[in-house]
Amino acid sequence: MTSAARPLIAPSILAADFARLGEEVQAVANAGADWIHLDVMDGHFVPNISFGPQVVKALRPHTQLPFDVHLMIEPADPYLEAFAKAGADNILIHIEAGPHAHRSLQHIRALGAKPGIVLCPATPPEAISEILDLVDVILVMSVNPGFGGQKFLHSQLPKISRLRDMITQTGRDIRLAVDGGIDATTAPLATKAGADVLIAGSAIYAKPDYKAAIAALRPENTP
Ligand SMILES: O=C(CO)[C@H](O)[C@H](O)COP(=O)(O)O
């Protein structure tokens, strides 16, 4: 498994203090984060609304860490350029959010960002078998998207393992991320299954010491 010895940690700012987002991004960057994860919700694809490209743009000067932008919006195509221009490094769309993921992923690449695809818990790994050559990131949702603070769905572990095998078969360097209910107990389960990016909101931002919270998710510090 590539990179699994030291998974990347991507704090999800959904759990941050929205009144101090710039400081919150800088704080996790100083605490050892590898990526910043930004959850964009439209109140249509998911039953919650978060923020749009203006917030991504406003946060961009606060860190040089890669911005991993998870679009929970339908349709995504009309907004891809705005997120690329706002400073998104990775732009992730949902396979469930439209019939033309192939076109959308090509568009993201043409905009100069890294394309990613996200799978909801009910979606099987084979749903993305025809677009693996187009993605740099695959994200397995281990909760139903829309809200932080939910319980990790253990049913997603075999999906992570299957996707790790599929990635190995491509011979390409594709990051395999997991998002939802990641904490010091579930992080090692996800990395053992094959994930090499751990996205965590509450397990970092709800803790008083971000450095300790991030360190607690790393395999060398988990049971
Ligand atoms: O995509 C998301 C919700 O749709 C969040 O990134 C995810 O739920 C992280 O929150 P937590 O770590 O608190 O579960």
PDBQT file of the ligand as one rigid body, heavy atoms in Angstrom, charges set to zero:
ROOT
HETATM    1  O1  LIG A 301     -17.640  15.718   4.778  1.00  0.00    +0.000 OA
HETATM    2  C1  LIG A 301     -17.994  15.867   5.911  1.00  0.00    +0.000 C 
HETATM    3  C2  LIG A 301     -19.432  15.857   6.247  1.00  0.00    +0.000 C 
HETATM    4  O2  LIG A 301     -20.136  15.716   5.075  1.00  0.00    +0.000 OA
HETATM    5  C3  LIG A 301     -16.987  16.110   7.008  1.00  0.00    +0.000 C 
HETATM    6  O3  LIG A 301     -15.696  16.352   6.446  1.00  0.00    +0.000 OA
HETATM    7  C4  LIG A 301     -16.865  14.959   7.934  1.00  0.00    +0.000 C 
HETATM    8  O4  LIG A 301     -18.081  14.546   8.400  1.00  0.00    +0.000 OA
HETATM    9  C5  LIG A 301     -15.871  15.262   9.043  1.00  0.00    +0.000 C 
HETATM   10  O5  LIG A 301     -16.473  15.455  10.236  1.00  0.00    +0.000 OA
HETATM   11  P1  LIG A 301     -16.191  14.531  11.510  1.00  0.00    +0.000 P 
HETATM   12  O6  LIG A 301     -14.718  14.233  11.509  1.00  0.00    +0.000 OA
HETATM   13  O7  LIG A 301     -16.619  15.399  12.642  1.00  0.00    +0.000 OA
HETATM   14  O8  LIG A 301     -16.998  13.281  11.335  1.00  0.00    +0.000 OA
ENDROOT
TORSDOF 0
